[in-house]
Amino acid sequence: MTDAAVPPTTKPLPVVGGSGPITQPISTPLLLKPGQSRVAVLGAGSWGTTFAKVLADGGSSVAIWARRAELAREIMQSRRNSDYLPGINLPRGIQSSSRLPEVLEGAQQVYLSVPSQSLRENLRIVRELIPDGIPIVSLMKGVEMSTRSRMSEVIEQELGIDPERIAVVSGPNLALEIAKEQPTAAVVSSVSLDTATAVALIATNPYFRSFVNTDVIGTEFGGVLKNLIAVAIGIVDGVGYGENTKASIITRGLVEMTDFAVAFGGRAETLAGLAGLGDLIATCESSLSRNNTAGRLLGQGYAYGEVIAQMNQTAEGLSSVAPILELAASRGVEMPIVSQVAEVLAGTLNPRDIAPHLTTETNEPQGE
């Protein structure tokens, strides 16, 4: 199926997170207007805060959980998140707290935007706080290193909910551009078209358009795999190679992405859409991309540990390389570009040697 355009009950909750209220407690009756939706976003990094803005600008009342009390205070009092979105004014439709019960109480949809490797432990903290029967939406693009599980699979395992309640959002979504209200599109995917549509209706505003599909596997793997190709693009950019090299890696990288996703049950057309090609172009071509930035530092000669130390935010592509290659090997999928990224990370390949053809085993011409 190709992307298609889309024209609460409260219960007593234990206190989790934070030492006390930092603002007036978030209360559904005080916030909701007639017909207005109440949604919660867990994670106040650049993407979580940006998506909270998308939802608020679409008309929802949004509560965002910030791990640090001082960040929640800044969002509430100054309408800013200077650590992650400097210079961006946040709408008054966003409330924030470091106390999870305040954020989740009365939520009609919950959006998750935490580092992929800490998703499982975060879900164990919040699973008793999430209202029953509501959609849970992943904004993350990663694979859990310890289990090789996609984010929707981790959500299903830890919350024990029907996959029809789970949705994922992906596409060419660079946070700062969207926070500046530059027009873009995304795709919302769920095995339930009704769930995908319900989420897409909330996650749409004049500058952000959500499409839908039911290919969760292809959508999630597209978001994961493009990060790995973006690291490769950053590496060759850091080395100083030009547009021919980068275009070749993007093109052949899309082939690797598609082969991988299809091998695991995804659809090839999904990788030709917003979650694949669209996200790949944006991530590979923009200096705003964390994965591109990480790759560029590697190309400039920094070691893996030094790159991690310099990054203010998580570059999911770096932690996804090993699990993706293991999954690829299990299905007999060849991923020469991603393999070269792994070698650069391990320090066994000079960044100058990365190219879209170096790992072929023969000089004989091969089919594209």
C-alpha atoms as one frame of an Amber mdcrd trajectory, in Angstrom:
protein
   0.000   0.000   0.000   1.384   3.428  -0.922   1.172   6.478   1.337  -2.350
   7.939   1.298  -3.351  11.488   2.219  -5.530  11.999   5.282  -8.185  14.634
   4.932 -10.379   9.869  28.519 -10.645   8.480  31.646  -8.524   9.549  34.647
  -7.427   7.179  37.419  -5.296   7.774  40.557  -1.622   7.739  39.625   1.503
   7.240  41.725   4.196   9.902  41.682   7.054   8.985  39.371   9.969  11.225
  38.408  10.886  14.603  39.869  10.903  15.710  43.477   7.774  17.818  43.281
   5.592  19.966  41.025   7.538  22.669  39.228   4.484  24.403  37.793   0.756
  24.427  38.272  -0.235  20.745  37.934  -1.304  19.829  34.412  -5.040  19.277
  34.533  -7.232  18.106  31.659 -10.350  20.120  32.623  -8.330  23.360  32.689
  -6.665  22.764  29.340  -9.217  21.259  26.983 -11.562  23.275  24.811 -14.643
  21.666  23.245 -13.471  19.118  20.673  -9.802  19.559  21.576  -7.557  16.496
  21.976  -5.227  15.974  24.919  -1.918  14.335  23.956   1.297  13.567  25.815
   4.853  13.602  24.470   7.553  11.808  26.451  10.948  13.343  25.722  11.901
  17.011  25.438  14.864  16.784  23.077  14.818  18.537  19.726  12.461  16.084
  18.017  10.143  15.539  20.970   9.773  19.287  21.503   9.334  19.918  17.786
   6.626  17.287  17.513   4.905  18.728  20.562   4.840  22.022  18.658   3.449
  20.266  15.563   0.643  18.784  17.658  -0.114  22.047  19.478  -0.154  23.995
  16.216  -2.621  21.412  14.935  -4.990  22.317  17.760  -4.197  19.759  20.456
  -3.486  20.438  24.097  -0.013  18.959  24.608   1.786  17.887  27.778   5.490
  17.159  27.345   7.640  15.284  29.831  11.133  16.655  30.398  13.541  14.557
  32.417  15.154  17.671  33.926  12.973  19.932  36.047  14.799  23.059  34.896
  14.013  22.286  31.260  10.338  21.760  32.048  10.371  25.079  33.882  11.916
  26.869  30.901   9.316  25.432  28.531   6.481  26.519  30.817   7.745  29.952
  31.807   9.771  31.153  28.804   8.082  29.104  26.048  11.577  28.061  24.953
  13.818  24.981  24.857  17.163  26.711  24.498  19.198  23.501  24.872  17.682
  21.774  21.858  15.723  24.355  19.846  17.490  27.695  20.324  15.544  30.696
  19.068  12.226  28.853  18.692   9.140  30.178  20.465   6.822  27.414  21.644
   3.020  27.784  21.537   0.976  28.210  24.690  -0.786  24.971  23.870   2.235
  23.130  25.311   2.489  22.356  29.026   5.556  20.679  30.539   6.500  18.841
  33.705   9.182  16.509  34.996   6.456  14.518  36.752   5.173  11.704  34.558
   1.708  11.363  36.157   0.934  15.014  35.394   1.924  14.561  31.764   0.105
  11.286  31.149  -3.111  11.901  33.072  -6.052  12.078  30.682  -3.920  11.650
  27.549  -5.807  10.455  24.480  -2.614   9.687  22.532   0.963   9.209  23.786
   4.007  10.020  21.648   7.388   8.535  22.573  10.583  10.441  21.785  13.348
   9.027  23.966  16.688   7.502  22.890  15.978   4.132  21.287  18.377   2.265
  23.568  16.560   3.490  26.687  13.006   2.974  25.398  12.455  -0.331  27.182
  13.429   0.952  30.628  11.328   4.083  30.133   8.302   2.000  29.185   8.680
  -0.065  32.336   8.404   3.145  34.346   5.343   4.527  32.564   3.290   1.464
  31.630   1.053   1.671  34.710   0.496   5.389  34.072  -0.700   5.238  30.458
  -4.497   5.441  30.104  -6.122   2.272  28.769  -6.957   1.772  25.107  -5.231
   4.799  23.584  -2.797   4.902  20.620   0.919   4.796  21.431   3.073   6.514
  18.814   6.794   6.015  18.252   8.777   9.014  17.025  12.056   7.067  17.275
  14.267   5.642  14.546  16.438   2.867  15.903  16.862  -0.832  16.628  17.440
  -2.076  20.168  21.000  -3.366  20.308  20.413  -6.132  22.853  17.363  -7.719
  21.173  17.489  -6.413  17.552  13.858  -5.340  18.049  12.228  -2.448  16.236
  10.750   0.289  18.425   7.155  -0.816  17.803   8.126  -4.332  18.866   9.632
  -3.027  22.117   6.435  -1.061  22.762   4.279  -4.147  22.152   6.481  -6.302
  24.399   6.683  -3.911  27.324   3.160  -2.507  27.314   1.498  -5.784  26.370
  -0.871  -4.064  23.958  -2.377  -5.022  20.613  -0.182  -3.917  17.651  -3.280
  -2.180  16.268  -2.855   0.450  19.002   0.731   1.210  17.964   1.760   3.722
  15.301   5.111   5.018  14.090   5.964   8.357  12.480   8.728   8.715   9.914
   9.786  10.817   6.934  12.038  13.762   5.998  11.701  15.415   9.382  14.668
  17.567  10.413  13.563  19.038  13.723  14.820  22.615  13.427  13.334  23.138
   9.967   9.939  21.940  11.181  10.206  24.030  14.353  10.699  27.019  12.018
   7.442  25.967  10.325   9.029  25.129   6.994   6.532  22.933   5.077   7.135
  19.191   5.187   5.378  15.838   5.141   5.570  12.650   7.169   4.014   9.217
   7.119   2.139   7.621  10.008   2.154   3.828   9.872   0.162   1.253  11.812
  -1.126  -2.227  11.082  -4.501  -0.599  11.770  -5.412   1.991   9.167  -7.892
   3.448  11.678  -5.097   4.047  14.200  -2.785   5.533  11.563  -5.583   7.849
  10.414  -6.477   8.935  13.951  -2.850   9.846  14.639  -2.389  11.546  11.269
  -5.441  13.731  11.864  -3.906  14.998  15.113  -0.408  15.333  13.613  -1.366
  17.672  10.798  -1.267  21.464  10.652  -0.708  24.148   7.972   3.025  23.381
   7.674   3.063  19.653   8.534   1.108  17.114   6.472   0.776  13.494   7.578
   0.136  10.642   5.152  -0.660   7.063   6.187   0.293   3.507   5.339   0.043
   0.075   6.970   3.641  -1.066   6.345   5.097  -0.668   9.823   8.121  -2.860
   9.033   9.143  -0.903   5.944   8.428   2.447   7.602  10.492   1.672  10.693
  13.405   0.108   8.856  13.452   3.021   6.403  13.930   5.403   9.328  16.667
   3.238  10.826  18.589   2.429   7.658  18.734   5.947   6.250  20.662   6.939
   9.399  23.395   4.473   8.486  23.655   5.793   4.929  23.698   9.341   6.335
  26.717   8.421   8.472  28.449   7.191   5.292  27.614  10.452   3.514  28.970
  12.414   6.467  32.193  10.390   6.356  32.882  11.094   2.677  31.885  14.719
   3.197  34.357  14.990   6.072  37.054  13.460   3.889  36.326  16.041   1.204
  34.781  13.939  -1.557  32.268  15.628  -3.856  28.756  15.229  -5.126  29.399
  12.264  -7.442  30.581  10.127  -4.530  27.687  11.201  -2.352  25.074  10.659
  -5.066  26.468   7.184  -5.726  26.308   6.272  -2.040  22.762   7.627  -1.665
  21.579   5.682  -4.709  23.265   2.418  -3.826  22.352   2.972  -0.203  18.676
   3.073  -1.143  19.136  -0.325  -2.827  20.596  -1.724   0.416  17.742  -0.229
   2.415  15.111  -1.702   0.127  16.694  -5.159  -0.031  16.905  -5.251   3.758
  13.343  -4.053   4.409  11.826  -6.427   1.856  13.755  -9.355   3.347  12.014
  -8.689   6.668   8.526  -8.285   5.223   8.468  -4.599   4.307   7.226  -3.326
   0.955   9.568  -1.908  -1.683   7.204   0.984  -2.415   7.479   2.171   1.184
  11.214   2.680   0.702  10.480   4.761  -2.402   8.245   7.040  -0.311   8.584
   9.495   2.553   9.916   6.926   5.049  12.643   5.784   2.657  13.832   8.027
  -0.139  12.361  11.184   1.365  14.021  10.689   4.730  17.253   9.539   3.074
  17.597  12.698   0.985  16.889  15.028   3.907  19.210  13.241   6.304  22.079
  12.841   3.869  21.996  16.374   2.504  21.516  18.432   5.656  24.078  19.699
   8.134  21.215  19.597  10.691  21.301  15.782  10.639  22.945  14.323  13.737
  23.989  11.209  11.832  25.475  13.255   9.018  27.352  15.331  11.592  28.669
  12.214  13.338  29.887  10.826  10.024  31.555  14.104   9.098  33.520  14.059
  12.346  34.596  10.484  11.627  35.697  11.553   8.148  37.734  14.354   9.640
  39.707  11.812  11.638  38.001  11.783  15.024  37.755   8.408  16.741  34.362
   6.942  17.618  34.700   7.865  21.303  35.634  11.439  20.428  32.603  11.754
  18.161  30.270  10.593  20.927  31.843  13.095  23.316  31.262  15.965  20.880
  27.631  15.134  20.092  25.049  17.051  22.142  22.302  14.660  21.061  22.011
  10.980  20.197  23.013   9.945  16.659  20.902   6.794  16.401  22.779   5.573
  13.335  25.938   4.870  15.299  24.243   2.444  17.687  22.218   0.771  14.940
  25.121  -0.350  12.708  25.962  -3.596  14.532  22.391  -4.870  15.051  21.433
  -4.045  11.464  24.397  -5.953  10.063  23.555  -8.949  12.246  19.951  -8.877
  11.058  21.114  -8.551   7.441  23.403 -11.560   7.799  20.541 -13.609   9.214
  18.582 -13.087   5.983  21.511 -13.193   3.572  21.250  -9.496   2.666  24.467
  -7.846   1.498  25.048  -4.310   2.762  28.493  -3.185   1.542  28.070   0.510
   2.425  26.825  -0.184   5.954  29.644  -2.715   6.380  32.170  -0.035   5.518
  30.618   2.315   8.071  31.083  -0.425  10.678  34.747  -0.737   9.725  35.280
   3.011  10.037  33.631   2.953  13.480  35.906   0.079  14.496  38.963   1.921
  13.216  39.805  -0.819  10.698  39.012   1.208   7.550  40.467   4.570   6.610
  37.557   6.962   6.016  39.153   7.952   2.707  38.576   4.413   1.457  34.815
   4.368   1.900  33.030   4.157  -1.464  29.947   2.518  -2.972  31.966  -0.210
  -4.703  34.916  -1.228  -2.526  33.429  -4.366  -1.008  32.394  -6.072  -4.229
  34.194  -9.374  -4.563  34.837  -9.176  -8.299  35.770  -6.653 -10.952  33.181
  -8.123 -13.279  30.375  -5.657 -14.143  27.333  -6.225 -11.957  23.679  -5.503
 -12.510  22.365  -2.350 -10.899
